Amino acid sequence: MVDETQDPAKSRFIMLQLMRLGGLLLILGAILILTDRVTGPHLLGYGLLIFGLFEFFFLPLILNRRWRTPKGPPRE
């Protein structure tokens, strides 16, 4: 794993990309279930689809806001 004390931006970028990849894999699994290529209840497919879309689109934005550098006092 990357040492965050050296370059926190690099490790955060990798984390965001892995998050998007995980969301994409969940969406792919949901599509396989919903098209009956893999046996499973359709409710599971819809749940995976919703969670995968959330993880792909919104979770990186939430983490980005959390990791944003706080604004300090104004400079003179």
C-alpha positions in Angstrom: 0.0 0.0 0.0 1.1 3.6 -0.6 2.5 5.5 2.4 0.0 8.3 2.9 2.6 10.5 4.6 4.6 10.8 1.4 1.8 11.7 -1.0 -1.8 11.7 0.2 -3.1 12.8 -3.2 -1.8 9.7 -4.9 -3.3 7.2 -2.4 -6.6 9.1 -2.5 -6.7 9.0 -6.3 -6.1 5.3 -6.2 -8.8 4.8 -3.6 -11.3 6.8 -5.8 -10.5 4.7 -8.8 -10.9 1.4 -6.9 -14.2 2.7 -5.6 -15.4 3.3 -9.1 -14.1 -0.1 -10.3 -16.0 -1.8 -7.4 -19.2 0.1 -8.4 -18.8 -0.9 -12.0 -18.4 -4.6 -11.0 -21.6 -4.4 -8.9 -23.4 -2.9 -11.9 -22.1 -5.7 -14.1 -23.3 -8.3 -11.6 -26.7 -6.7 -11.5 -27.0 -6.7 -15.2 -26.1 -10.4 -15.3 -28.8 -11.2 -12.7 -31.4 -9.1 -14.4 -30.8 -10.7 -17.8 -31.0 -14.2 -16.3 -27.4 -15.0 -17.3 -26.8 -15.8 -13.6 -29.5 -17.3 -11.4 -30.6 -15.1 -8.6 -33.6 -13.1 -7.5 -34.3 -10.0 -9.5 -34.7 -8.0 -6.2 -31.0 -8.7 -5.6 -30.2 -7.5 -9.1 -32.0 -4.2 -8.5 -30.3 -3.8 -5.1 -26.9 -4.3 -6.6 -27.7 -2.0 -9.5 -28.8 0.8 -7.1 -25.8 0.4 -4.8 -23.4 0.1 -7.7 -24.7 3.3 -9.2 -24.4 5.1 -5.9 -20.8 3.8 -5.4 -19.8 4.7 -8.9 -21.3 8.2 -9.1 -21.8 9.6 -5.6 -19.4 8.0 -3.2 -16.3 9.5 -4.9 -17.9 12.9 -4.7 -18.6 12.5 -1.0 -15.0 11.3 -0.3 -13.6 14.2 -2.4 -15.5 16.7 -0.2 -14.3 15.0 3.0 -10.7 15.0 1.8 -10.8 18.6 0.6 -8.2 20.9 2.3 -10.0 23.1 4.8 -9.8 26.8 4.1 -7.7 28.6 6.5 -7.7 32.3 7.5 -7.3 34.7 4.7 -3.8 35.7 3.7 -2.7 39.3 3.7 
